[in-house]
Amino acid sequence: MGGFLYLTLLNIAPVPINIYPDITISLPVSLPLLAAFSGGVVTVMLLYFYDTFIDTVNKARKSALDKRARRVVELYDTGAEQLRLNNSGQAEKYFKKALAHDQSHTPSIIGLGVIRRMDGMVSEAVKLHSKARGIDKNSVTALMELGEDYIAAEQFTNAVSVFQEVIGLVGRSLPPHIRIRDILLKTRNFKEAISAQKRIVSIAPSGQAQKERAMLTALTYEEALDKLAGGRFYDARDGLKSVLRNDGQFIPAYLKLAEVYERIGSTKNSIKTLVKGFKATRSILVLKALEMFLSARGEMDKVVDNYKWAKNLEPDNEVIRLLLADAYVNVSNFALARAEIDSLNGSLAHTTLYHLIEGKIQHGENNIDQALNSYGKAREKEAMSCLSFTCSACGGASHEFSGRCKACGQWNALRAVLS
C-alpha cells in the first residue's frame, strides 16, 4: 500500500490497457502494480497451504499404513508362536486375522500352508505355498515349504525341482542341498545321493564339514549294503573298501567286508580284514567276529593266539582278558583260564560271561558244587546278552548291533560292552 500511495503522489501518467478490441481504459500505474503484488501474495499463500495440506495427508496415510503393517506383524508373530507351541488352531486364527488386514502378507499365507500340511491337506498346502510364491517369487521360505509339500505328497521329482530353484536363489546354502540328498536316499538312489552329499561337503562351513564327511562315508556304506543285498558281492566289496579308505575307524564296514569275503569264498581275507579292523579300532565287536570266523574253521588255538595278541595291544583291557580266559576254557586250559580270571579286579564279576567262565573252570577242576553255583548265577542273568551295545553319541542302549544307532541315527557309534 505504501508503494501505491507513493506512485499516486508522484502522479505518473496513466497506463492504457486494452480490455477488449475497441475498449481501452487508462489506469494509474500504481493499480496494476498493486494487483500484481496482491495476486502474488495470494498465490504464494495458496501454494503454501496446498503443500502443507498434501504433506499432512501423506503423513496421515503413512501413519495409518505403518499402524496396519505393525498390526499385521503382531498378528503374524502371535500366530507363529502358537504354531511353534503346536497350537495350530490358534495359529490359524491369527494368520487369518493378519490376512484380513493384508491379503498379500506372504508369511501368513505360508503359515496357513504349513498348518494345512500338518492336517494332511497337502493339496491345499501346495495351493497356499504356490500363492505365496506367486506374490514373492524370491521367497525362499515359500519355496522350501512348497518342496516339503511335494515330499509329503510323494511328488519327489517336483520337490527336487523346487529345491533346485531355491539353490538358484541362495547358492551355497545347505538346507536345499540336504533336502535333495534326503529325497534321493528315500528313493534309494544312492549314486545321486552320494553326489549330492559331496556337494554338501564342499560347501559346509568348517564347523560342520567333519559331520558331513562322516555322512558321506555312511552313505557309501549304505550303497555297499544295497549292492550286497542285491547279490553284487564284488561291487559291495569295493564299496566297503572305499568306506574304510575314507574312515579307517568305521567298525560296521570291517564286519561287513569280512562277511563279503566269506560269501565269495575268501575266509583268509575275512580274517585279515578283522585283524586289521581290531588294530585300527580296538573294538571288542571286531575281536568277537574274528573269534567266530576262526572257531567256524575249528582253529581254536588261533582264537587263543588272537586274544593273547589283543591283550598285548590292550594290556589294561579287562574285557579282553575275560575273553582270553574263555578261549583258554574252550581249549581245556583251565589253569591259564583261572590265572586270567584271578587277575581281574572284580569290575566284571557281575557279568553273565564271568559267571559262565567261572562255572566252566570249576567244572574243569571237578568242583561241581561251585560250578553249579556259578552256572546258577549266570542263569539268573541269561535274559541278558553277554554283549550289549551303547551309543557313544546319545548313550542309548541296544542288545543288537547295527551300523547306525536306532535312537539318534548316528553312524558307527555303537560300542560293545559286557552285561
C-alpha positions as MATLAB code, in Angstrom:
seq = 'MGGFLYLTLLNIAPVPINIYPDITISLPVSLPLLAAFSGGVVTVMLLYFYDTFIDTVNKARKSALDKRARRVVELYDTGAEQLRLNNSGQAEKYFKKALAHDQSHTPSIIGLGVIRRMDGMVSEAVKLHSKARGIDKNSVTALMELGEDYIAAEQFTNAVSVFQEVIGLVGRSLPPHIRIRDILLKTRNFKEAISAQKRIVSIAPSGQAQKERAMLTALTYEEALDKLAGGRFYDARDGLKSVLRNDGQFIPAYLKLAEVYERIGSTKNSIKTLVKGFKATRSILVLKALEMFLSARGEMDKVVDNYKWAKNLEPDNEVIRLLLADAYVNVSNFALARAEIDSLNGSLAHTTLYHLIEGKIQHGENNIDQALNSYGKAREKEAMSCLSFTCSACGGASHEFSGRCKACGQWNALRAVLS';
ca = [
       0.000    0.000    0.000;
       2.888    2.282    0.685;
       4.064    1.830   -2.908;
       0.561    2.650   -4.205;
       0.388    5.928   -2.296;
       3.893    6.845   -3.302;
       3.191    6.316   -7.028;
      -0.116    8.169   -6.800;
       1.555   11.146   -5.234;
       4.123   11.180   -7.994;
       1.176   11.458  -10.435;
       2.827    9.293  -13.058;
       0.993    9.287  -16.378;
      -1.760    6.643  -16.625;
      -1.094    3.428  -18.455;
      -3.547    2.479  -21.280;
      -4.857   -1.076  -21.048;
      -6.845   -2.835  -23.797;
      -9.538   -4.936  -22.159;
     -11.423   -5.520  -25.434;
     -10.580   -4.810  -29.085;
     -12.435   -1.488  -29.135;
     -12.237   -0.630  -25.449;
      -9.217    0.859  -23.750;
      -9.033    2.189  -20.236;
      -6.365    4.201  -18.554;
      -5.209    3.260  -15.087;
      -2.620    4.773  -12.880;
       0.496    2.624  -12.906;
       0.032    2.024   -9.211;
      -3.141   -0.067   -9.666;
      -1.688   -2.864  -11.846;
       1.314   -2.988   -9.593;
      -0.916   -3.344   -6.563;
      -2.976   -6.041   -8.279;
       0.132   -7.929   -9.305;
       1.540   -7.676   -5.831;
      -1.695   -8.796   -4.171;
      -2.160  -11.707   -6.597;
       1.370  -12.935   -5.969;
       0.830  -12.958   -2.243;
      -2.388  -14.925   -2.606;
      -0.731  -17.403   -4.966;
       2.175  -17.953   -2.615;
      -0.198  -18.441    0.284;
      -2.323  -20.912   -1.667;
       0.733  -22.898   -2.721;
       1.975  -22.963    0.867;
      -1.330  -24.177    2.276;
      -1.697  -26.746   -0.522;
       1.760  -28.194    0.147;
       1.036  -28.263    3.865;
      -2.278  -29.995    3.249;
      -0.742  -32.622    0.959;
       2.095  -33.218    3.420;
      -0.390  -33.677    6.258;
      -2.469  -36.086    4.191;
       0.612  -38.111    3.238;
       1.776  -38.248    6.834;
      -1.637  -39.400    7.996;
      -1.778  -42.004    5.261;
       1.723  -43.233    6.074;
       0.874  -43.377    9.764;
      -2.230  -45.439    9.019;
      -0.264  -47.785    6.773;
       2.505  -48.137    9.353;
      -0.054  -48.867   12.046;
      -1.700  -51.507    9.867;
       1.658  -53.037    8.978;
       2.619  -53.209   12.651;
      -0.700  -54.835   13.456;
      -0.195  -57.412   10.702;
       3.267  -58.237   12.028;
       1.943  -58.526   15.594;
      -0.807  -60.911   14.494;
       1.605  -62.979   12.428;
       4.182  -63.196   15.233;
       1.494  -64.376   17.647;
       0.342  -66.987   15.149;
       3.898  -68.165   14.537;
       4.447  -68.565   18.286;
       1.226  -70.566   18.611;
       2.349  -72.773   15.737;
       5.696  -73.310   17.440;
       3.750  -74.457   20.511;
       1.744  -76.854   18.301;
      -1.467  -74.849   18.833;
      -2.353  -74.969   15.160;
      -5.977  -73.917   15.727;
      -4.971  -70.690   17.469;
      -2.188  -70.117   14.960;
      -4.666  -70.340   12.085;
      -6.909  -67.695   13.687;
      -4.063  -65.206   13.978;
      -2.808  -65.860   10.452;
      -6.311  -65.244    9.104;
      -6.619  -62.026   11.113;
      -3.325  -60.844    9.653;
      -4.577  -61.622    6.155;
      -7.793  -59.695    6.850;
      -5.585  -56.612    7.176;
      -3.274  -57.529    4.297;
      -4.368  -60.225    1.851;
      -0.893  -60.439    0.325;
       1.019  -60.957    3.593;
       3.258  -63.788    2.425;
       4.413  -65.095    5.849;
       0.801  -65.575    6.998;
      -0.082  -67.404    3.782;
       2.939  -69.657    4.311;
       1.893  -70.265    7.922;
      -1.572  -71.354    6.826;
       0.033  -73.671    4.283;
       2.140  -75.314    6.983;
      -0.997  -75.898    9.074;
      -2.777  -77.447    6.102;
       0.139  -79.821    5.553;
       0.167  -80.743    9.239;
      -3.538  -81.545    8.966;
      -2.891  -83.818    5.987;
      -4.436  -81.397    3.483;
      -1.385  -81.448    1.258;
      -3.101  -80.218   -1.909;
      -4.356  -77.142   -0.022;
      -0.852  -76.578    1.325;
       0.526  -76.696   -2.219;
      -2.025  -74.081   -3.346;
      -1.214  -71.735   -0.475;
       2.545  -72.010   -0.838;
       2.242  -71.609   -4.609;
       0.200  -68.447   -3.968;
       2.892  -67.125   -1.625;
       5.491  -67.930   -4.233;
       3.450  -66.009   -6.831;
       3.304  -62.936   -4.590;
       7.013  -63.046   -3.819;
       8.979  -65.042   -6.364;
      12.149  -64.630   -4.293;
      10.633  -66.005   -1.085;
      12.968  -68.830   -0.118;
      10.647  -69.809    2.738;
       7.683  -70.232    0.381;
       9.765  -72.403   -1.936;
      11.177  -74.528    0.877;
       7.696  -75.151    2.276;
       6.386  -75.945   -1.196;
       9.171  -78.500   -1.517;
       8.113  -80.038    1.799;
       4.541  -80.207    0.491;
       5.682  -82.160   -2.543;
       7.652  -84.538   -0.322;
       4.538  -85.112    1.795;
       2.625  -85.815   -1.416;
       5.459  -88.131   -2.554;
       5.918  -85.995   -5.652;
       9.673  -86.266   -5.357;
      10.527  -85.001   -8.835;
       8.604  -81.781   -8.179;
      10.232  -81.461   -4.771;
      13.740  -81.756   -6.211;
      12.859  -79.175   -8.872;
      11.670  -76.701   -6.225;
      14.745  -77.194   -4.040;
      16.956  -76.684   -7.084;
      15.126  -73.401   -7.658;
      15.982  -72.439   -4.076;
      19.624  -73.254   -4.760;
      19.428  -70.915   -7.742;
      18.359  -68.139   -5.362;
      20.622  -68.788   -2.370;
      23.551  -70.680   -3.892;
      25.681  -72.318   -1.211;
      23.004  -72.635    1.466;
      22.920  -76.131    2.974;
      19.177  -76.806    3.621;
      18.027  -77.253   -0.013;
      21.052  -79.438   -0.791;
      20.327  -81.579    2.273;
      16.667  -81.986    1.333;
      17.625  -83.103   -2.182;
      20.013  -85.643   -0.671;
      17.303  -86.915    1.670;
      14.873  -87.348   -1.227;
      17.458  -89.309   -3.187;
      18.025  -91.532   -0.166;
      14.296  -92.026    0.284;
      14.069  -93.203   -3.300;
      17.220  -95.328   -2.747;
      19.140  -93.517   -5.451;
      22.438  -93.942   -3.623;
      24.652  -92.883   -6.508;
      22.981  -89.483   -6.862;
      22.668  -89.144   -3.082;
      26.427  -89.582   -2.737;
      26.996  -86.942   -5.434;
      24.661  -84.598   -3.561;
      26.496  -85.286   -0.312;
      29.825  -84.478   -1.950;
      28.407  -81.075   -2.885;
      27.266  -80.615    0.704;
      30.763  -81.426    1.974;
      32.232  -78.867   -0.430;
      30.021  -76.009    0.833;
      29.662  -76.941    4.506;
      31.156  -74.457    6.995;
      34.258  -75.645    8.796;
      32.339  -76.469   11.968;
      30.017  -78.827   10.100;
      32.365  -80.233    7.467;
      33.522  -83.163    9.605;
      29.938  -84.223   10.281;
      29.097  -84.064    6.577;
      32.194  -86.076    5.644;
      31.071  -88.725    8.133;
      27.669  -88.696    6.449;
      29.352  -89.205    3.070;
      31.119  -92.264    4.473;
      27.825  -93.569    5.869;
      26.096  -93.142    2.500;
      28.889  -95.021    0.772;
      28.407  -97.788    3.347;
      24.644  -97.873    2.724;
      25.228  -98.109   -1.006;
      27.551 -101.066   -0.403;
      24.876 -102.766    1.727;
      22.363 -102.230   -1.060;
      24.725 -103.912   -3.506;
      25.303 -106.748   -1.049;
      21.554 -107.271   -0.677;
      21.318 -107.439   -4.463;
      23.975 -110.151   -4.650;
      26.582 -107.840   -6.181;
      29.317 -109.078   -3.870;
      32.328 -107.678   -5.683;
      30.731 -104.248   -6.044;
      29.860 -104.399   -2.347;
      33.453 -105.337   -1.543;
      34.788 -102.363   -3.487;
      32.301 -100.046   -1.810;
      33.257 -101.225    1.669;
      36.931 -100.792    0.863;
      36.137  -97.241   -0.199;
      34.422  -96.656    3.143;
      37.497  -97.832    5.028;
      39.786  -95.676    2.910;
      37.695  -92.680    3.940;
      37.362  -93.712    7.574;
      39.569  -96.430    8.996;
      37.547  -96.356   12.235;
      34.259  -97.386   10.629;
      33.609 -100.635   12.523;
      30.499 -101.810   10.588;
      32.490 -101.741    7.337;
      35.116 -104.162    8.715;
      32.386 -106.557    9.831;
      30.524 -106.433    6.519;
      33.690 -106.674    4.446;
      34.655 -109.815    6.361;
      31.175 -111.176    5.633;
      31.526 -110.374    1.922;
      34.882 -112.143    1.719;
      33.334 -115.160    3.406;
      30.481 -115.207    0.897;
      32.839 -115.113   -2.063;
      34.887 -117.945   -0.533;
      37.838 -115.998    0.839;
      37.842 -116.703    4.574;
      41.538 -115.867    4.706;
      40.758 -112.305    3.632;
      37.910 -112.213    6.144;
      40.359 -112.927    8.945;
      42.894 -110.424    7.604;
      40.193 -107.769    7.449;
      39.164 -108.349   11.056;
      42.760 -108.372   12.298;
      43.299 -105.063   10.534;
      39.999 -103.821   11.931;
      40.956 -104.576   15.513;
      44.331 -102.908   15.097;
      42.573  -99.796   13.821;
      39.568  -99.668   16.154;
      40.399 -101.844   19.197;
      36.752 -102.872   19.060;
      35.622 -105.883   21.095;
      32.969 -106.497   18.472;
      35.599 -106.939   15.764;
      37.540 -109.238   18.065;
      34.458 -111.387   18.689;
      33.803 -111.560   14.943;
      37.371 -112.755   14.460;
      36.776 -115.448   17.080;
      33.650 -116.549   15.214;
      35.471 -116.931   11.899;
      38.356 -118.886   13.450;
      36.014 -121.078   15.503;
      33.996 -121.910   12.386;
      37.214 -123.263   10.893;
      37.974 -125.221   14.076;
      41.106 -123.173   14.737;
      40.609 -122.777   18.484;
      44.315 -122.411   19.178;
      44.357 -119.424   16.833;
      41.466 -117.968   18.801;
      43.676 -118.114   21.891;
      46.618 -116.655   19.990;
      44.495 -113.764   18.736;
      43.239 -112.929   22.214;
      46.806 -113.066   23.545;
      47.835 -110.740   20.722;
      44.932 -108.416   21.550;
      45.884 -108.485   25.246;
      49.405 -107.361   24.346;
      47.924 -104.462   22.391;
      45.497 -103.572   25.192;
      47.056 -104.848   28.452;
      44.644 -102.891   30.668;
      41.508 -104.038   28.890;
      39.794 -106.432   31.293;
      37.164 -107.458   28.756;
      39.898 -108.856   26.511;
      41.388 -110.737   29.454;
      37.993 -112.207   30.288;
      37.541 -113.279   26.659;
      41.042 -114.781   26.716;
      40.032 -116.767   29.801;
      37.018 -118.043   27.868;
      39.279 -119.011   24.963;
      41.531 -120.953   27.372;
      38.480 -122.767   28.741;
      37.471 -123.756   25.207;
      40.839 -125.481   24.728;
      40.575 -127.004   28.247;
      43.467 -124.972   29.632;
      41.759 -124.296   32.961;
      44.909 -123.241   34.796;
      45.599 -120.348   32.439;
      41.890 -119.503   32.407;
      41.975 -119.344   36.231;
      45.057 -117.118   36.102;
      43.283 -114.664   33.806;
      40.115 -114.668   35.932;
      42.071 -114.119   39.133;
      43.971 -111.211   37.589;
      40.768 -109.231   37.108;
      39.990 -106.505   39.616;
      36.368 -107.578   40.007;
      34.784 -104.939   37.781;
      33.360 -107.665   35.513;
      32.228 -110.027   38.269;
      28.596 -109.039   37.673;
      28.557 -110.140   34.035;
      26.956 -113.256   32.593;
      30.161 -114.236   30.815;
      32.198 -114.024   34.022;
      29.879 -116.484   35.807;
      29.825 -118.819   32.802;
      33.621 -118.909   32.617;
      33.904 -119.359   36.377;
      31.467 -122.256   36.162;
      33.419 -123.885   33.317;
      36.678 -123.548   35.229;
      35.157 -125.027   38.398;
      33.684 -127.817   36.301;
      37.050 -128.470   34.674;
      38.634 -128.569   38.121;
      35.905 -131.022   39.264;
      34.459 -128.525   41.744;
      30.910 -129.461   40.842;
      29.103 -127.581   43.608;
      30.970 -124.365   42.889;
      30.384 -124.896   39.175;
      26.636 -125.278   39.716;
      26.624 -122.146   41.846;
      28.353 -120.136   39.106;
      26.065 -121.554   36.433;
      23.113 -120.585   38.604;
      24.336 -117.004   38.795;
      24.812 -116.986   35.049;
      21.309 -118.338   34.555;
      19.872 -115.524   36.643;
      21.291 -113.185   34.038;
      20.580 -115.319   30.983;
      17.837 -112.984   29.787;
      20.632 -110.545   29.137;
      23.040 -110.951   26.260;
      26.703 -111.294   27.143;
      27.362 -108.440   24.768;
      25.231 -105.327   24.670;
      25.845 -102.051   22.915;
      25.886  -98.432   23.988;
      25.782  -95.437   21.653;
      28.736  -93.129   22.197;
      26.710  -90.216   20.793;
      23.458  -90.361   22.765;
      24.064  -93.062   25.397;
      21.243  -95.239   24.063;
      21.458  -98.964   24.789;
      20.764 -101.883   22.466;
      21.108 -105.651   22.649;
      21.623 -105.883   18.899;
      24.407 -104.410   16.841;
      23.699 -102.272   13.812;
      25.787  -99.795   11.912;
      23.501  -96.975   12.990;
      22.073  -96.087   16.397;
      18.295  -96.532   16.302;
      17.822  -93.855   18.955;
      19.724  -90.918   17.452;
      20.648  -92.113   13.948;
      24.391  -91.679   14.457;
      26.544  -93.965   12.330;
      29.401  -96.061   13.725;
      28.593  -95.035   17.294;
      27.619  -98.350   18.957;
      30.260  -99.747   21.291;
      30.203 -103.266   22.727;
      30.010 -103.744   26.489;
      29.669 -106.868   28.591;
      26.447 -107.219   30.519;
];
